[in-house]
Amino acid sequence: MSVESGSESEMSCEEAITDIEEVILQAVREAKCMQGVFKCASVLEHSPELVALCILPEEQSKDISAHIQQKLIEAYCWENDIRVVNIQEKVIHRISKVNRTKTLSATDLTCVLLTTVPCDTSLTDIDDSEFNNIG
């Protein structure tokens, strides 16, 4: 898919969002979706070659540590030639509501990675709750 300015193949913003939603839903159905800043960071640290796309919310997180972590993940992805897409948080929540029975839940949407292989516990052994209780 290509977008050429001023031509008939130009894509609207709504069409692009629909396409991204479909890609995410397909990844969720195939168990190729990882979510949560710490789990995503672990996957990026150990197996960046398995990451096809990094999705981050457009809006700045109210939690400053989550915001910093998102920026670090974004920089790491750019450094490793992993595509980064910033989309509105409400779009991510809408997708999670459509597929509640799958792996994408509304608990931690601070970062979502789409991988080239199904995600399982071998990709990451970090539990976000371990970090949320620090303090």
N, C-alpha and C positions, 0 to 999 in steps of 0.2 A: 504494500500500500504506500503510495506516495502522495504528497500534497504539493501541488504546484500553484503558486500564487497567480490569480487572474485567469485560471483555466477552468474547464468544466469539471475537472477532477478535484476541485477544491472541496475540502471536507469542513462541515460546520462543527462547531464546538460540541454540540449535542450528539452528533454522529460519532465524534471521537470518544466521548464519554461512553456511549453505548458500546462501541468496540472494546474499550478498556474493560467495561463491566463484563462483557462476554468472555474475554480472555481470563479475567479473574475467576469467574464462575466455572470455566472449564478447568482451570488449575485446581480449584477447590474440589471439583468432582473427581479429579485424578489424584488427589492427595499431594499436589505439588505446590502447596501454599504453606508458608511459615509466617507466623505473626508474633509481634512483641519485640521490643527493642533488644532485649538481652538474647533471646533465641536467635534473632536475625544476626546480631553481632557475632554470635558463636558460629553460625553457619558461614558467615563471611570470613571469619578468621580461619576456620579449618578447611572449608571447601568452596572458595569463591568461584571456582570454575563451574559449579553446579547451579549458580544463580543466573537466571535469565532476565529478571526484571525486579527492580526495587520500587515499591510504591510508598510514598510518604504523604502525609496530609499537608495541604497547602497552608493551612492556618498554623500559626505558631502555637506550640503547646503551652498551656498555662503552667505546667510543671517545668521549671527551668532545667532540671537535670535531664528530663526527657527531651527537651528541645536541643540541648547540647549533644546528647546521644544521637539524635536524628541528624544533626549537622555532621557529626563524625562519620556516621554511616553513609551519608550522602557523599562526603569527600572520599571515603574509602571506595565506594562504588565507582565514582568518576576515575579514581586512580587505577582501578582494575577493569576499566572499560565495561562496566555493568550499567545498563540503561536505568535512569532514574526518572520516575514520573511523579509529579506532585499533583494530587487531585483533592478536590474538596472533601473534607471529612464526612460531610453528609452523604456523599456518594459511596464512600467506603461503608458507612453504617447501613445504607440502603441495600448494598450487596450482601452484607452480613445478615440482614433480616430475611432476605430472599432464601438464603441457604443455611438456616439455623441448624439443620440436621448434619451438615458437613463440618469440616474442620475450622472454617472461618467463623469465629464467634465475636461478639461485640465487647469482649472483655479487654483486649489490648490491641488497638488498631493504630498504635503510634508508629509502626513500621510493618510492612507486609512484603515478603519476598516470594517471588514465583520461581520455582526451581525446575531444572530439566529432568529430574528424577523424583519419584514419590518421596515425600518426607517421612521419616520415621525417627525413632529415638536415637539411631546411630548418627544422624546428622548433628544432633545437639543433645547435650546432657544437662543443659542449664534450665532450671525452673525459675521463671520470673518471680515467683512468690518468695524465693530465697533473697532476692534483692529488694523486694518491696518491704520486707520486714527489717531491713538494716536501719539502724538509726537510733 
